[in-house]
């Protein structure tokens, strides 16, 4: 499980972009706070930041003509198997959304994609 650096979303092949959507859905739902070395940093922040990141993914999906369940566009929604949040404080979006998504992380993501045969 990995959240790709947000600068890479527009260049991700279909499989990786849709996989990113599934991972965001899982993390927003019952996967929230479940330990995973690659994404543990997101749990240091409000779930609202994950919603913001997920919206970048959804907007890219929509730009390409892919359909998504519109419920995921609601910040409180956590999936069909998980109780929605009662409330979440709205947080101003930063760039990058997660400070861990720095230049070093961008290079790490590019290398990871190259290992998968994807050259961006």
DSSP file (Angstrom, degrees, kcal/mol; ACC not computed):
  #  RESIDUE AA STRUCTURE BP1 BP2  ACC     N-H-->O    O-->H-N    N-H-->O    O-->H-N    TCO  KAPPA ALPHA  PHI   PSI    X-CA   Y-CA   Z-CA
    1    1 A X              0   0    0      0, 0.0     2,-0.3     0, 0.0    37,-0.1   0.000 360.0 360.0 360.0 131.9    0.0    0.0    0.0
    2    2 A X        -     0   0    0     37,-0.1     2,-0.7    36,-0.0    21,-0.1  -0.993 360.0-138.1-151.9 142.7    1.4    3.4   -1.0
    3    3 A X        -     0   0    0     -2,-0.3     3,-0.1    35,-0.2    17,-0.0  -0.933  35.1-133.2 -99.8 114.8    0.1    6.9   -1.6
    4    4 A X        -     0   0    0     -2,-0.7     5,-0.1     1,-0.1   102,-0.1  -0.288  33.0 -87.9 -64.1 150.3    1.9    8.1   -4.8
    5    5 A X    >   -     0   0    0    100,-0.2     3,-2.3     1,-0.1     4,-0.4  -0.382  39.8-123.9 -56.1 134.4    3.3   11.5   -4.7
    6    6 A X  G >  S+     0   0    0      1,-0.3     3,-0.9     2,-0.2     4,-0.4   0.753 107.7  66.0 -61.6 -24.8    0.5   13.8   -5.8
    7    7 A X  G 3  S+     0   0    0      1,-0.2    -1,-0.3     2,-0.1     3,-0.2   0.690 100.2  53.4 -67.7 -16.4    2.7   15.3   -8.6
    8    8 A X  G X> S+     0   0    0     -3,-2.3     3,-1.3     1,-0.2     4,-1.0   0.589  80.7  91.3 -93.1 -11.6    2.6   11.8  -10.3
    9    9 A X  G X4 S+     0   0    0     -3,-0.9     3,-0.8    -4,-0.4    -1,-0.2   0.870  83.5  53.2 -56.5 -41.8   -1.2   11.3  -10.3
   10   10 A X  G 34 S+     0   0    0     -4,-0.4    -1,-0.3     1,-0.2    -2,-0.1   0.757 114.0  43.4 -66.9 -23.2   -1.7   12.8  -13.8
   11   11 A X  G <4 S+     0   0    0     -3,-1.3    -1,-0.2    -4,-0.2    -2,-0.2   0.519  84.7 116.5 -99.7  -6.0    0.9   10.5  -15.3
   12   12 A X    <<  -     0   0    0     -4,-1.0    -3,-0.0    -3,-0.8     5,-0.0  -0.365  69.6-114.7 -64.9 137.5   -0.1    7.3  -13.6
   13   13 A X     >  -     0   0    0      1,-0.1     4,-2.5    -2,-0.1     3,-0.4  -0.272  35.7 -97.9 -63.7 161.7   -1.3    4.5  -15.9
   14   14 A X  H  > S+     0   0    0      1,-0.2     4,-2.9     2,-0.2     5,-0.3   0.879 121.7  53.2 -48.5 -49.4   -4.9    3.4  -15.5
   15   15 A X  H  > S+     0   0    0      1,-0.2     4,-1.9     2,-0.2    -1,-0.2   0.901 112.6  43.2 -59.5 -43.8   -4.1    0.4  -13.3
   16   16 A X  H  > S+     0   0    0     -3,-0.4     4,-2.0     2,-0.2    -1,-0.2   0.880 114.2  50.5 -71.2 -37.9   -2.1    2.5  -10.8
   17   17 A X  H  X S+     0   0    0     -4,-2.5     4,-1.8     2,-0.2    -2,-0.2   0.947 114.3  42.9 -65.3 -47.6   -4.6    5.3  -10.7
   18   18 A X  H  X S+     0   0    0     -4,-2.9     4,-2.1     1,-0.2    -1,-0.2   0.855 113.0  54.0 -67.8 -33.0   -7.6    3.1  -10.1
   19   19 A X  H  X S+     0   0    0     -4,-1.9     4,-2.2    -5,-0.3    -1,-0.2   0.864 105.6  53.6 -64.9 -35.7   -5.5    1.1   -7.5
   20   20 A X  H  X S+     0   0    0     -4,-2.0     4,-2.4     2,-0.2    -2,-0.2   0.891 106.5  52.2 -65.8 -38.9   -4.8    4.4   -5.8
   21   21 A X  H  X S+     0   0    0     -4,-1.8     4,-2.5     2,-0.2    -2,-0.2   0.936 109.8  48.7 -61.0 -46.6   -8.5    5.0   -5.6
   22   22 A X  H  X S+     0   0    0     -4,-2.1     4,-2.4     1,-0.2    -2,-0.2   0.892 111.2  50.3 -61.6 -39.4   -9.1    1.6   -4.0
   23   23 A X  H  X S+     0   0    0     -4,-2.2     4,-2.7     2,-0.2    -1,-0.2   0.902 109.7  49.9 -67.3 -40.3   -6.3    2.2   -1.5
   24   24 A X  H  X S+     0   0    0     -4,-2.4     4,-2.6     2,-0.2     5,-0.2   0.921 110.7  50.7 -62.1 -42.9   -7.8    5.6   -0.5
   25   25 A X  H  X S+     0   0    0     -4,-2.5     4,-1.5     2,-0.2     6,-0.2   0.932 112.0  47.1 -59.4 -46.0  -11.2    3.9    0.0
   26   26 A X  H  <>S+     0   0    0     -4,-2.4     5,-2.2     1,-0.2     6,-0.3   0.917 113.9  47.2 -63.3 -43.6   -9.7    1.2    2.2
   27   27 A X  H  <5S+     0   0    0     -4,-2.7    -1,-0.2     1,-0.2    -2,-0.2   0.871 111.4  50.4 -68.0 -36.9   -7.7    3.7    4.2
   28   28 A X  H  <5S+     0   0    0     -4,-2.6    -1,-0.2    -5,-0.2    -2,-0.2   0.789 118.3  42.4 -70.5 -25.9  -10.7    6.0    4.7
   29   29 A X  T ><5S-     0   0    0     -4,-1.5     3,-1.7    -5,-0.2    50,-0.1   0.464 132.2 -27.4 -91.1-129.2  -12.8    3.0    5.8
   30   30 A X  T 3 5S+     0   0    0      1,-0.3    -3,-0.1    48,-0.2    -4,-0.1   0.591 126.0  71.9 -69.4 -10.1  -11.8    0.2    8.1
   31   31 A X  T > < +     0   0    0     -5,-2.2     3,-2.1    -6,-0.2    -1,-0.3   0.545  67.4 122.0 -80.5  -6.3   -8.2    0.6    7.2
   32   32 A X  T <  S+     0   0    0     -3,-1.7     3,-0.1    -6,-0.3    -4,-0.1  -0.404  85.9   3.3 -63.5 127.3   -7.9    3.8    9.2
   33   33 A X  T 3  S+     0   0    0      1,-0.3     2,-0.6    -2,-0.2    -1,-0.3   0.478  92.9 137.5  74.8   6.9   -5.2    3.5   11.8
   34   34 A X    <   -     0   0    0     -3,-2.1    -1,-0.3    -7,-0.1     9,-0.1  -0.745  62.7-108.6 -82.8 125.0   -4.2   -0.1   10.7
   35   35 A X        +     0   0    0     -2,-0.6     2,-0.3    -3,-0.1    -1,-0.1  -0.231  50.6 155.6 -58.7 132.6   -0.5   -0.3   10.7
   36   36 A X    >>  -     0   0    0      1,-0.1     3,-1.4    -3,-0.0     4,-1.4  -0.807  38.8-138.7-157.6 116.8    1.3   -0.4    7.4
   37   37 A X  T 34 S+     0   0    0      1,-0.3     4,-0.3    -2,-0.3     3,-0.2   0.789  99.1  52.6 -50.1 -38.2    4.9    0.8    7.2
   38   38 A X  T 34 S+     0   0    0      1,-0.2    -1,-0.3   -37,-0.1   -35,-0.2   0.813 122.8  24.9 -73.2 -29.5    4.5    2.6    3.9
   39   39 A X  T X4 S+     0   0    0     -3,-1.4     3,-1.9     1,-0.1     4,-0.4   0.318  82.1 110.9-119.9   9.1    1.5    4.7    4.9
   40   40 A X  G ><  +     0   0    0     -4,-1.4     3,-1.5     1,-0.3     4,-0.2   0.794  69.2  71.6 -54.9 -28.8    1.7    5.0    8.7
   41   41 A X  G >  S+     0   0    0      1,-0.3     3,-1.7    -4,-0.3    -1,-0.3   0.801  85.3  65.9 -60.3 -28.4    2.6    8.7    8.3
   42   42 A X  G X  S+     0   0    0     -3,-1.9     3,-1.5     1,-0.3    -1,-0.3   0.797  90.1  65.2 -66.3 -24.7   -1.0    9.6    7.2
   43   43 A X  G <  S+     0   0    0     -3,-1.5    -1,-0.3    -4,-0.4    -2,-0.2   0.556  86.7  70.7 -75.7  -6.1   -2.3    8.6   10.7
   44   44 A X  G <  S+     0   0    0     -3,-1.7    -1,-0.3    -4,-0.2     2,-0.2   0.591 101.2  54.7 -78.2 -11.4   -0.3   11.5   12.2
   45   45 A X  S <  S-     0   0    0     -3,-1.5     5,-0.0    -4,-0.2    53,-0.0  -0.674 100.3 -78.3-120.6 169.3   -2.8   13.8   10.6
   46   46 A X    >>  -     0   0    0     -2,-0.2     3,-1.6     1,-0.1     4,-0.7  -0.346  39.3-119.8 -62.1 145.6   -6.6   14.4   10.4
   47   47 A X  H 3> S+     0   0    0      1,-0.3     4,-1.9     2,-0.2    -1,-0.1   0.692 109.8  76.8 -59.4 -16.7   -8.5   12.0    8.2
   48   48 A X  H 3> S+     0   0    0      1,-0.2     4,-2.3     2,-0.2    -1,-0.3   0.847  87.4  57.1 -63.9 -32.6   -9.5   15.1    6.4
   49   49 A X  H <> S+     0   0    0     -3,-1.6     4,-2.4     2,-0.2    -1,-0.2   0.898 105.1  50.5 -64.8 -39.2   -6.1   15.2    4.7
   50   50 A X  H  X S+     0   0    0     -4,-0.7     4,-3.1     2,-0.2    -2,-0.2   0.900 108.4  52.8 -64.7 -39.3   -6.7   11.8    3.3
   51   51 A X  H  X S+     0   0    0     -4,-1.9     4,-2.3     2,-0.2    -2,-0.2   0.929 108.8  50.1 -58.5 -45.2  -10.0   13.0    2.0
   52   52 A X  H  X S+     0   0    0     -4,-2.3     4,-1.3     2,-0.2    -2,-0.2   0.924 113.0  45.7 -60.4 -44.6   -8.2   15.9    0.3
   53   53 A X  H >X S+     0   0    0     -4,-2.4     4,-1.7     1,-0.2     3,-0.6   0.938 111.1  52.9 -63.3 -46.1   -5.7   13.5   -1.3
   54   54 A X  H 3X S+     0   0    0     -4,-3.1     4,-2.9     1,-0.3    -1,-0.2   0.864 103.9  57.1 -58.7 -36.9   -8.4   11.1   -2.4
   55   55 A X  H 3X S+     0   0    0     -4,-2.3     4,-2.7     2,-0.2    -1,-0.3   0.849 102.6  54.4 -65.2 -33.1  -10.2   14.0   -4.1
   56   56 A X  H <X S+     0   0    0     -4,-1.3     4,-1.8    -3,-0.6    -1,-0.2   0.918 110.9  46.4 -62.4 -41.6   -7.1   14.7   -6.2
   57   57 A X  H  X S+     0   0    0     -4,-1.7     4,-2.4     2,-0.2    -2,-0.2   0.938 113.2  48.3 -64.3 -47.7   -7.3   11.0   -7.2
   58   58 A X  H  X S+     0   0    0     -4,-2.9     4,-2.8     1,-0.2     5,-0.2   0.902 109.4  52.5 -62.0 -42.2  -11.0   11.2   -8.0
   59   59 A X  H  X S+     0   0    0     -4,-2.7     4,-2.2     1,-0.2    -1,-0.2   0.888 110.3  48.4 -62.5 -37.9  -10.6   14.4  -10.0
   60   60 A X  H  X S+     0   0    0     -4,-1.8     4,-1.6     2,-0.2    -1,-0.2   0.903 110.9  51.0 -68.1 -39.9   -7.9   12.8  -12.1
   61   61 A X  H  <>S+     0   0    0     -4,-2.4     5,-2.6     1,-0.2     4,-0.3   0.943 112.1  46.7 -59.3 -47.2  -10.2    9.7  -12.6
   62   62 A X  H ><5S+     0   0    0     -4,-2.8     3,-1.4     1,-0.2    -2,-0.2   0.880 106.4  58.0 -64.0 -38.8  -13.0   12.0  -13.7
   63   63 A X  H 3<5S+     0   0    0     -4,-2.2    -1,-0.2     1,-0.3    -2,-0.2   0.861 108.3  47.6 -58.7 -35.0  -10.7   13.9  -16.0
   64   64 A X  T 3<5S-     0   0    0     -4,-1.6    -1,-0.3    -3,-0.3    -2,-0.2   0.464 124.0-105.3 -86.1  -1.8  -10.0   10.6  -17.7
   65   65 A X  T < 5S+     0   0    0     -3,-1.4    -3,-0.2    -4,-0.3     2,-0.2   0.592  70.8 144.3  91.3  10.4  -13.7    9.7  -17.9
   66   66 A X      < -     0   0    0     -5,-2.6    -1,-0.3    -6,-0.2     2,-0.3  -0.561  44.6-127.8 -83.0 148.8  -13.8    7.1  -15.2
   67   67 A X        -     0   0    0     -2,-0.2     2,-0.3    -5,-0.0    -1,-0.0  -0.670  25.7-177.0 -93.1 148.8  -16.8    6.8  -12.9
   68   68 A X        -     0   0    0     -2,-0.3     2,-0.5    -6,-0.0     5,-0.0  -0.971  39.6 -94.9-139.0 156.5  -16.6    6.8   -9.1
   69   69 A X    >   -     0   0    0     -2,-0.3     3,-1.8     1,-0.2     4,-0.2  -0.618  34.4-143.0 -68.7 120.1  -19.2    6.4   -6.4
   70   70 A X  G >  S+     0   0    0     -2,-0.5     3,-1.7     1,-0.3     4,-0.2   0.673  91.8  78.3 -64.7 -16.4  -20.1   10.0   -5.6
   71   71 A X  G >  S+     0   0    0      1,-0.3     3,-1.9     2,-0.2     6,-0.3   0.844  83.6  64.8 -59.6 -31.6  -20.4    9.1   -1.9
   72   72 A X  G <  S+     0   0    0     -3,-1.8    -1,-0.3     1,-0.3    -2,-0.2   0.658  88.5  68.8 -67.3 -13.2  -16.6    9.2   -1.7
   73   73 A X  G <  S+     0   0    0     -3,-1.7     2,-0.5    -4,-0.2    -1,-0.3   0.496  82.0  88.5 -82.5  -3.0  -16.7   12.9   -2.5
   74   74 A X  S X  S-     0   0    0     -3,-1.9     3,-1.1    -4,-0.2    -3,-0.0  -0.853  75.7-143.7 -93.9 125.0  -18.3   13.4    0.9
   75   75 A X  T 3  S+     0   0    0     -2,-0.5    -1,-0.1     1,-0.2    10,-0.1   0.774  97.7  51.1 -62.6 -26.5  -15.6   14.0    3.6
   76   76 A X  T 3  S+     0   0    0      8,-0.1     9,-2.2    10,-0.1    -1,-0.2   0.650  85.5 107.0 -85.8 -14.6  -17.5   12.1    6.3
   77   77 A X    <   +     0   0    0     -3,-1.1     6,-0.1    -6,-0.3     3,-0.1  -0.385  37.3 173.6 -70.2 139.1  -18.1    9.0    4.2
   78   78 A X        -     0   0    0      1,-0.4   -48,-0.2     4,-0.4     3,-0.2   0.209  52.7 -85.9-130.2  13.6  -16.1    5.9    5.1
   79   79 A X    >   -     0   0    0      1,-0.1     3,-1.0   -50,-0.1    -1,-0.4  -0.266  49.3 -70.3 102.6 169.0  -17.6    3.3    2.9
   80   80 A X  T 3  S+     0   0    0      1,-0.2    -1,-0.1    -2,-0.1     4,-0.1   0.741 129.4  48.5 -71.1 -24.1  -20.5    0.9    3.1
   81   81 A X  T 3  S+     0   0    0     -3,-0.2     2,-0.4     2,-0.1    -1,-0.2   0.298 106.0  64.9 -99.5   8.7  -18.9   -1.3    5.8
   82   82 A X  S <  S-     0   0    0     -3,-1.0    -4,-0.4   -53,-0.0     2,-0.2  -0.991  84.6-111.2-138.3 138.6  -17.8    1.6    8.1
   83   83 A X        -     0   0    0     -2,-0.4     3,-0.1     1,-0.1    -2,-0.1  -0.472  40.6-116.5 -68.6 133.6  -19.8    4.2   10.1
   84   84 A X        -     0   0    0     -2,-0.2    -7,-0.2     1,-0.1     2,-0.1  -0.248  33.0 -96.6 -65.4 156.5  -19.4    7.7    8.8
   85   85 A X        -     0   0    0     -9,-2.2     3,-0.1     1,-0.1    -1,-0.1  -0.468  20.8-140.2 -67.8 146.6  -17.7   10.4   10.8
   86   86 A X  S    S-     0   0    0      1,-0.3     2,-0.3    -2,-0.1    -1,-0.1   0.876  82.1 -16.9 -71.7 -39.8  -20.1   12.6   12.7
   87   87 A X        -     0   0    0    -11,-0.1     2,-0.4   -12,-0.1    -1,-0.3  -0.981  55.7-162.0-160.7 155.4  -17.9   15.6   11.9
   88   88 A X        -     0   0    0     -2,-0.3     2,-0.3    -3,-0.1   -12,-0.1  -0.989  31.6-115.5-139.8 134.3  -14.4   16.4   10.7
   89   89 A X        -     0   0    0     -2,-0.4     2,-0.3     1,-0.1   -41,-0.1  -0.547  34.3-119.1 -69.3 129.6  -12.8   19.8   11.0
   90   90 A X        -     0   0    0     -2,-0.3     2,-0.4   -42,-0.0    -1,-0.1  -0.533  31.3-160.0 -69.6 132.5  -12.1   21.3    7.6
   91   91 A X        -     0   0    0     -2,-0.3     2,-0.1   -43,-0.1     3,-0.0  -0.947  23.1-110.0-118.5 135.0   -8.4   21.8    7.1
   92   92 A X        -     0   0    0     -2,-0.4     2,-0.3     1,-0.1   -43,-0.0  -0.402  41.9-111.8 -61.1 135.4   -6.9   24.2    4.5
   93   93 A X        -     0   0    0     -2,-0.1     2,-0.2   -41,-0.0    -1,-0.1  -0.524  34.0-161.5 -75.2 133.2   -5.3   22.2    1.8
   94   94 A X        -     0   0    0     -2,-0.3     2,-0.5     3,-0.1     4,-0.1  -0.652  25.3 -96.1-105.2 165.5   -1.5   22.4    1.6
   95   95 A X  S    S+     0   0    0     -2,-0.2     2,-0.2     1,-0.2     4,-0.0  -0.965 118.4  25.3-127.1 114.7    0.8   21.6   -1.2
   96   96 A X  S    S-     0   0    0     -2,-0.5    -1,-0.2     2,-0.1     3,-0.1   0.627  90.0-144.3 -71.9 164.9    1.9   18.9   -0.9
   97   97 A X  S    S+     0   0    0      1,-0.2     2,-0.5    -2,-0.2    -3,-0.1   0.931  92.5  39.4 -62.2 -45.7   -1.0   17.6    1.2
   98   98 A X  S >  S-     0   0    0      1,-0.1     3,-2.2    -4,-0.1    -1,-0.2  -0.922  78.2-144.0-105.7 126.6    1.3   15.5    3.3
   99   99 A X  T 3  S+     0   0    0     -2,-0.5    -1,-0.1     1,-0.3    -2,-0.1   0.768  99.3  69.0 -60.0 -23.2    4.7   17.0    4.2
  100  100 A X  T 3  S+     0   0    0      1,-0.2     2,-1.9     2,-0.1    -1,-0.3   0.693  78.1  83.6 -66.9 -17.6    6.3   13.6    3.7
  101  101 A X    <   +     0   0    0     -3,-2.2    -1,-0.2     4,-0.1     2,-0.1  -0.422  68.8 139.8 -84.7  62.9    5.6   13.9    0.0
  102  102 A X  S  > S-     0   0    0     -2,-1.9     4,-2.3   -97,-0.0     5,-0.1  -0.191  72.9 -80.4 -94.4-172.4    8.8   15.9   -0.5
  103  103 A X  H  > S+     0   0    0      1,-0.2     4,-2.2     2,-0.2     5,-0.2   0.872 129.9  53.6 -61.6 -38.3   11.3   15.7   -3.4
  104  104 A X  H  > S+     0   0    0      1,-0.2     4,-2.1     2,-0.2    -1,-0.2   0.914 109.8  47.5 -63.3 -42.3   13.0   12.7   -1.8
  105  105 A X  H  > S+     0   0    0     -5,-0.2     4,-2.6     2,-0.2    -2,-0.2   0.882 108.2  55.9 -66.4 -38.2    9.6   10.8   -1.7
  106  106 A X  H  X S+     0   0    0     -4,-2.3     4,-2.4     2,-0.2    -2,-0.2   0.932 108.9  46.9 -57.9 -46.5    8.9   11.9   -5.3
  107  107 A X  H  X S+     0   0    0     -4,-2.2     4,-2.4     1,-0.2    -2,-0.2   0.900 110.8  52.5 -62.4 -41.1   12.2   10.2   -6.4
  108  108 A X  H  X S+     0   0    0     -4,-2.1     4,-2.3     1,-0.2    -2,-0.2   0.903 110.5  47.6 -61.4 -42.2   11.4    7.1   -4.4
  109  109 A X  H  X S+     0   0    0     -4,-2.6     4,-2.5     2,-0.2    -2,-0.2   0.905 110.3  51.6 -65.9 -42.3    8.0    6.9   -6.1
  110  110 A X  H  X S+     0   0    0     -4,-2.4     4,-2.3     1,-0.2    -2,-0.2   0.916 111.5  47.8 -61.6 -43.0    9.5    7.3   -9.5
  111  111 A X  H  X S+     0   0    0     -4,-2.4     4,-2.1     2,-0.2    -2,-0.2   0.906 109.9  52.6 -63.5 -41.9   12.0    4.5   -8.8
  112  112 A X  H  X S+     0   0    0     -4,-2.3     4,-0.8     1,-0.2    -2,-0.2   0.912 110.9  47.1 -60.6 -43.2    9.2    2.3   -7.5
  113  113 A X  H ><>S+     0   0    0     -4,-2.5     5,-2.7     1,-0.2     3,-0.8   0.896 108.1  55.4 -66.4 -40.1    7.3    2.8  -10.7
  114  114 A X  H ><5S+     0   0    0     -4,-2.3     3,-1.9     1,-0.3    -1,-0.2   0.890 102.7  56.3 -59.1 -39.1   10.4    2.2  -12.8
  115  115 A X  H 3<5S+     0   0    0     -4,-2.1    -1,-0.3     1,-0.3    -2,-0.2   0.774 105.8  51.9 -62.4 -25.6   10.7   -1.2  -11.1
  116  116 A X  T <<5S-     0   0    0     -4,-0.8    -1,-0.3    -3,-0.8    -2,-0.2   0.368 126.8-103.4 -89.7   3.0    7.2   -1.9  -12.3
  117  117 A X  T < 5S+     0   0    0     -3,-1.9     2,-0.6     1,-0.2    -3,-0.2   0.684  82.1 129.9  83.6  18.7    8.2   -1.0  -15.8
  118  118 A X      < -     0   0    0     -5,-2.7     2,-0.7    -6,-0.1    -1,-0.2  -0.928  37.6-168.8-111.0 118.0    6.5    2.4  -15.7
  119  119 A X              0   0    0     -2,-0.6    -8,-0.1     1,-0.1    -9,-0.0  -0.914 360.0 360.0-111.1 112.9    8.6    5.4  -16.8
  120  120 A X              0   0    0     -2,-0.7    -1,-0.1   -10,-0.2   -10,-0.0   0.408 360.0 360.0-101.9 360.0    7.1    8.8  -16.1
